[in-house]
Amino acid sequence: MTGPAGGPNRRGGPLTGTLHLARLVLRRDRVLLPIWVLLIAVLPAFYAATYAELYPTAAQRAEYALTTAGNPSIVALLGPLHGDSVGALTAQRAGLLHLIVGLISLLVVVRHTRTEEEAGRRELLGATVLGRYAGLAAALLVTCAADLLLGLLVTGGLVAADQPAAGSLAFGLSVALAGIVFAAVGALAAQLTESAAGARGLGLSMLGAAYLLRLAGDAGDREWLSRLSPLGWAQRTHPYAGERWWPLALLAGLAALVGAAAFRLSVRRDLGAGVLPQRLGPPTAGPALAGPWGLAWRLHRGSLLGWTVCAAALGAVLGGAADAAGNAVHGNETLARVIERLGGSSALAEAYLGAALSIVALAAAGCGIQAALRMRAEETAQRAEPVLATGVGRSRWLLSHLVFALLGPAVMLAVTGAATGLSYGLSVSDVAGRAPRLTGAALAHVPAVWVLVGLTVLLFGLLPRLSVGGAWAALAACLLLGQLGSVLELSQWLLDLSPFTHTPQLLGATVDPLPLLALTATSAALLALGLATFRRRDLPTP
C-alpha cells in the first residue's frame, strides 16, 4: 500500500525524517551554500563603505542622489531611492539582491525536490519510514534557514559599517523574505510540473514576471504595478528613511500561502507526476519525430516560446522606460546641465538602454544554459540512452539540442532589441533609426552568452554531475562580478573572467570586433571540448 507521493504508509507523522533529509541537503550543498551566502552577505557593507568614502558630506550625497541615483534609468534597474543618506544609497544600489537571492533560493528548492524525484532518489527514500511532507519540508527548511542567516549577516555587516540598526534590520529582512517567497514559489512549481526543467522554467517565469512588474512600475508613474510584485514590496520597506514594516508582513504571508499550497499539492499527486497533466499526444509519432532534430524541437519549443514572449514584453517596457529617462531633465536645471554635458537627453536614454540590455543578456544566458542542461535531464531520466541505442550518434544527438541552446538566446536578444527599438522609436518618432540600432546592440551580447553555453556543454561532457550547479554558479558569478567590479575596484584580470566584460555597454560607442571574435572562438573551443568529452564518457546506468 503506497501513498500518493511515494513510499509505504508506515507509522510516523507527515514530517518524520525531515531533519535527517535536511542534513543530507546540507551535506550535498556544503560548498555552494556557504559560498553564496557569505559572498552576497558582504556586498551591502562594501557598498556602504564605498559610498561613505566617495561622498563623505551630505551635500555631495544629495547631489549624487539628484543627478545619478535618482534618474529613471537607475531607478528602473535597481529600484526606488528613498533618501540621500549612505544607508539609503546603499539600499538602492543593493536592490538587485532581492532578485538574486530569489533566483538562488528557487533553484535550490527545485534541485532538492523535483530533481531528486526525477532522478529516482526520492522513491528510494520514500520506501523507508519517511513522512509524506519530509522531502519538501527539508528543502524549504534548509533554504529558508540560509536566507534568514543571510539576512542576519547583511544586517550585521551594515551595522558594522556604521549604519543605523533599524534600517539595517529592515533591509536584511527584506532580502531574506524575498528569498523565502521564491523558495516557496520553487516548491510550488515542483509540484505543478513533471520535470525539473519544467519546474525551473515555471519558477523563473514567475520570478521574471515579478521583476518585470517592479521595473515597469518604477520606470515611470506606474507605482501600482510595483505593488503587484513581491520584489516591489521588498524594496518599499524604506530602509534608513522611516522604515515600513508592513511589506515584510506581506512577504511572510505570501510565502506562507504559497508554501502551504505546495505542501497540499505534494500529497495530491502521484510520485513522478505533476498536478498539471501533460497533454497526451497522438498514438503514432509524426514524421518530424523520426530523427533527433524533430525530437529536440519538441522538447525545446515550449521553453523557447516562453522566453521569446517574455523578451518581447520586456523590450516594450524598456523602450517606454527609456523615454521616461530622456524626459527626466524637464523642470530640473541641475540635472539638465549634467545631461547636456553628457550629450543631451538622448545620451541618458541610450546609457540606460545599454545598461538594461546588459541585464537582459544575463537572462538570455540563463535561457541558453537551461536549454543546454536539457541534455543532462534527458540523460539522468534514462531517455537519452534509448535514442542513442538507435542509429543516432552522440554527436547528432548533442548537436540537435545545441542548436536551440545557441539560437534560443540569439532569438531572445534579437526580439528584445527589436521590441525595445520599436517602443522607444515610437516615443521619439524614429522607429526606422532606433529599432535596427537597438537590435544590433542586443545581438552584440550573443558571443558572451555563447561562452556560458559552451562552458555548460563542457561541464556536461567532462563533469556531468557538476554540470547543473556549475553552469548556474558561472552565471551567478558573472552577475556578481558585474555588480561588484566598479564598487570594489577589483583587478581587471578578475573582471575579464566574465565574458560580459568584453561586450560594448553603451550605445553609440565604437565597437572593437576583436573581443567579440575572441569570445566566439572561445565558445567554439568549449563546445568542441564538450562534444569530444561526451563522446568518450559512459552514460549513467539505472
N, C-alpha and C positions, 0 to 999 in steps of 0.2 A: 504494500500500500504506500503510495508516494503522494506527497503534497504537490500543489500546483507549481511551485517554484523550485522543486527539486528535493531530493533526499527522503529517506523513510520518515514516517511520522513516529518519532520516539519521544520519550519523556524529556521534558525540559521546556523552558519558556521560549518565546519567539526571539529573544536576544541571546540565547545560550551560545557561547563560543565567540561572542563579539570581541572580547579583549584578546583572545588568542589570535583571531584574524587581524586585529589591529596591530599586534606585534609582528605578524607576518608582513603586513603592509609597510610598517616602519623598517623592517629588515630589507625589503626589496628596494625601498626608496632611501636607504640610509646615506647615500651620496648626494643625489639630486635634491632631495628635500631640504637639507641644511644649506646647500649652496644657494638655492633661490630665495630662501627665507632671509639669510644673512645679507645677500647681495642687495635685495630690494630694501631691506631694513635700513641700510646706511645711506641710501640715496637722499631722503629728505634732510638729514642732518648735514650732508655735504652741500645741498642746495642752500640751506640756511647760512652756513659758514661762508659760502661764496657771496651771497647777497650782502651779508654783513661787512665783508671785506671790500666789495666793489662799490657799495652805496652806503657809506657809514652814516650819512646825515639824513634827516627826514626830508630835506629839500631835494636831495639827489634821488631818494626813493620815490618821492612824489612825481618828479619829472620823468623818471623811468616808467612809473605806472601810467602816466598820461600818454607818453609818446610811444611806448613799446608794449608793455604788458596789457594795456587797455585797448589796443586796436582790435578790430573784429577778427582778423585772421588768427591772432594768438588766442583770443577767447574761444573761437570756434574749435581750434585744435586741442587746447589744453583745458578749457573751462573758464568760468567767470572769475573775475578778480573782485575781492571784497575788502579792499583797503590797500594802503601803501606801506604797511609795516613789513619788517623782514619775514615775519610769520605768514602774513597774507600772501606775499610774493612767493614764498616757498610752497604754500598750499596750492597755488595755481600752477607753478612750474612742475609740481609732482602730480598734477591732475591725471596724467595717463596711468599712474599706478593703479587706480581703480580698475581700469581696463586690463592691465597686465596681470594683476592678481586674480581677477575674474577669469581670465583665459587659462591661467595655470591651474586654478582650482577646478575648473570644469574638466580639463584634460586629465587631471589626476583621478578624479572620481570615475570618469569613463574607463580609464585604464584598469582600475581595480574592481569594476563591476561588469560591464558588458564585455570588455576584452577578456576577462577571466572566464566568463560564461562561454564566450565564443570559442575559446581555446580548449574547453572541456574540463578545466581545473575546478570550476565551480561545481560541476556534477560530482566529481570525486570527493570534494569536501562535503557536499551535501549528503553523501552516503554515510557520514559519521553523525554523531549526536550534535547537530548544529541547528540553531534556531532559524526560522524562515526569514527573519529580518537581519541575521547576523552579518551576512556579506555586505549588504548595503550600509548597515549601521557602522561597520568597521571602516569602510571607505570614507563615509562622511565624518566619523569621529576624528580620524587622523587629519583629514583635510581641514576641517573646521578648527581643530586644535592648532594646526600650523598657521592658519590665518589669524587666530587670536594671538598666538605668540608673535607673529609678525607685527600685528597692531601694537602690542605692548613694546616691542623693540623700537618701532617707529616713534612711539610716544617718548620712550626713554632717551632716544637719540636726539630728538628735538629739544627736550628739556635740558639735556647736557649741552646743547648748542645755545643755551640761554634764551629759549623761547618760553612763553607763558605755559603753565601746566594745563590749564583748561583748554586752550586752543590745540595744544599738542595731543591731548587725550581725544578731543573731538576728531582731529584728522586721523589719528591712529585707528580709532574705532570705525571711522568711515571706510578706511582701506580694508580693515578686517571683515566688516559686514558686507562690503561689495564682493569680496571673495567667497564668503559663505553663501550669499544669494546665488552665485553662479555655480558653486558646488552643488547646491540643491537643483539648479537647472540641469546640470550634468547628470545627476541622479535620475531626474525625470526623463530626460532624453534616453537614458539607458533602458528605461522600462518601455518606452514607446516604440523603439526600433529593434530590428533583429540582428544588427551587426554593429561592431564598434565604429566602423567608418560612418554608418548612418547616424549613430548617436553623436559622434563628434560633429558631423555636418549639421545636424539639427541644433545642437548646443551652440555651435559657432554662429549659426544663423540668428539665434536669439540674442547672443552677445552683440553681433554686428548690428542688429536692429536697435538694441538699446543704445549703442554708441551713435548710430545714425540719428536717432531721435534727439539725443543730447546735443550732437553737433548742429543739427538743424535748428534747434531751439536757441542755442547760444550764438548762432551765426547772425541772427537778426532779431527783430522784435517779435519773437515767437516763443516766449518763455514757457507757454503752456505745453509745448512739445517736450521740453526738458523735464517737465513734471510728470510725463508719462514714462520716463526711463529711470530705472533704479540707479544708473550711473549719474543721472541728473540729481536724484535725491542725495546721493553720497557727496556730491560737490556743493550742495546747498546747506551743509551744516555750518557754513560761515566760520571756519576756524580763525581765531585771532581777530574777529570782527563781530563780537556779540554772538557767541556760539548758539546755534539752534540744535536742540537735542531731539526734536520730534522726527526729523528724517531718519535718525538711527533706529527709532522705534518702527518706522515704516519698513526699513530694510530687514529688521529682525522678524517682523510679522510676515513679510513676503517670503523670507527664507523658510519660516516655519510652515507656511501654507504649501509651498512648492515641495518641501521635503516630506510633509505628511501625504501629499498626493503621490509622491514617488513610492513611499512605503506601502500605501494602499494598493497601488497598481502592481507592486512587486509580487504580491501573493494572488493576484487575479489573472495571472498568465502562466503558461507552461514554460518549463525550463528551455531556454534556447529560442523562445518565441518572443515577439513583441506585441504590445497592445494593439498597435496599428497593423492590421493584417496586410500581408503582401498580396498584391493582385495576382490571381492565377493567370498564367499565360496560356497560349493555345496548346493543344495536345501534341502537336509536332512543331519542331523548330523550322523557321523560315530559312530561305537561302542565305540571308545576311548572317545567321549564326553558324554557318558551316565552317567558318575559319576563325582564327584568333582576333582578327580586326573587328569583325562584327560583334563578337562577344565583349571585347574591350569597350566598344561604343555603347553597348547595352549597359555595361557596368558603370560607365562614367557619365552618361548623358544627363542623368538627373542632377548630379553634383555640378556639372558644368553649366547647366541651365540656371541653377540656383545662384551660383557665383556671378553669372552674367547679368541676371536681373538685378541683383544687389549692386553690381558695379554701375549699371545704368542709373539706378536711383541715387547712388552716392555721387555720381558725376553731376547729376542735375542739382543736388544740394550744394555741392562745392562751387558750381558756377554761380548760383544765387548768392552764396556767402562772399564770393569774390567781388561781386557788385557792391555788396554792403561794405566791404573793406575799402573799395575805391572811393566810396562816398563818405568815409569816416571823417574826412577833413572839413566837411561843411560845418561852419559855426565854431571851429576850433582853430584860432590863428596860430597858436604854438605848434600844434600838430601839422597844420598846413605848411608852415615854414620848413619843418623837418622833412615832410614828404616831398616838398619842392626840391630840396637839396638831393633827395634820393632819386628824383626823376619824375615826380608827379604821382597822382593817384593811381594811374595805370601801373606804375612800378610797384606800388604797395600791393595791388591786386595780384600782379604776377609773382611777387615774392610769396604771397600767401598760397597761390596755386602750386608753386614749386614745392613748398613745404608740404602741402596737402598730398600731392602726388607721391612724395617720398613715403608717406604713411600708407597710401594705397598700395605702393609697391611691396611693402611688407605683407599686406593682406594677400596680394597676388602670389607671393612666395608661399604663404600658407595654403593657397589653392593648389599650387604645384606639388608641395610636399604631401598634401592629402592624397592627390592622385597617384603619386609615386608609391606611397605606402599602401595603396590598394593591392599591390603585388604581394606585400607581406601578409595582408589579411587573407588573400586567396590561398597563400601557401600554408599558413597556420590552420586554416579551416579545411585543409585537405582537398580543396577544389582545384588547385593548380596541378597536382600530380596526375589526375585522370586526363587532363588536357595534354600534358607533356608525354603521357603514355601513348598518344596517337602519333601521327606523322608531324605534329607541330614541334619544332625545335625550340630550345630555350631562348635562342636569340630572337626568333619571331615572336614568341610569347612576351618577352620583356619589351621589345620594341613596340608591340601593339599597345601596351599600357603607357610606354614612354611618350608616344605621340601626344596623348592627352595631358600628360604631366608637363610637357613643354609648350604645347599650343594653347592649353587652357589658360595659363597666366597671361600669355600674349593677347589672347582674345579679351580677357578681363580688363587688361590695361588699355587696350585699344578702345573698348566700349566706354570705359571711364573717361578717357581723354576726349573722345568724341562727344559724349554727353556733357562733360564739363564745358567744352568749347561751344557747343550748341547753346547751353543755358547762359553762359557768360556772353557769348556773341549776341544773343537776342537782347540782353540787357544793355549792351553798348552799341547795338545796331551794326555789328561787324562779324556776322556768322562766318562768312567766307574767309576772313583773315584769322579768326580765333580758333575755329574748330580744327583745321589741319595742324596749326601750331601746337595746340594742346595735345592732340593725338600723338604727334611726334615726340613731345616732351614725355608723355606717359610711356611710350614704347622704348624710350631711351633706358628705362629701368629693366627691360627684359633680360639683358645679359646677366645682370646681378641676380635676378630671380633664378635664372638657369643654373647659376653656380650652386645655389642651395639645393635645387633639384638634383644636380649631379652629385652633390655630397650625399643626399638621401639614397640615391641609387648605389653609390659606392658602399655605404653602410649596409644596405640590403644585400649586396653581393658578398661583402667581406665579413661583416659582423651583424648578421640578421637579427640576433637577439637584442642588439642595442639600436637597431635602426629607428624604431619609433621614438624612443626617448632622445636619442642623439640628434635626430632631424629637428624635432621641436625645440631642443635645447639650443641648437645652432641658430634657429630663427629668433629665439628669445635673446640670445647673445647679441645678435645684430641690432635688435630693438634697444637693448640696454646700452650698447656702445653709442648708438645714435643719440640717446638721452644723456649719457654720462660724459661723452667726449668733450663737449665745449665747457661743461661745468667743472669737471675735474682736471681739465687741461692734460689729458692723457697723451702719452707719447704717440707720435704719428704712426710708428710701426704697429702699435696696438690698434689704432683706428683703422689702419689699412687692412686688418684682418677681416673687416666687414666688406663684402663686395659692394654694398650700397655707398660706401665712402667714395667710390670711383665713378659714380654716375653724376651727371650735372644736376644741381639742386635748384638753380634759378633759371627761369625762362629768359631768353634773350642773351644768355652768356655764350661765349664762343665754346663750341663743343670740340674737344680733342678726341678724335676717333680711336687713338691708340689704347686708352684704358678700356673702351668698350670691346675692342678686338681682343685684348688680353683676357677680359672676363669671358668672352665667348670661347676662346681657346681653352681656358681653364675648365669651363663647364664641359667641353667636348672631351677633355682628358679624363675628367672624373667619370663621365658617362662610359667611356671606353673601359676604364678600370673596373667599374661596377659590372659591366657586361662580362668582362673576362673572368672576374672572380665568381660571378654567379654560375657561369658555365662549368666551373671546376669544383664547386662545393656540392655536398649532399643535400637532398631535400629532407625536411624533418619527417620522421615516421610517427604514426599514431601511437 
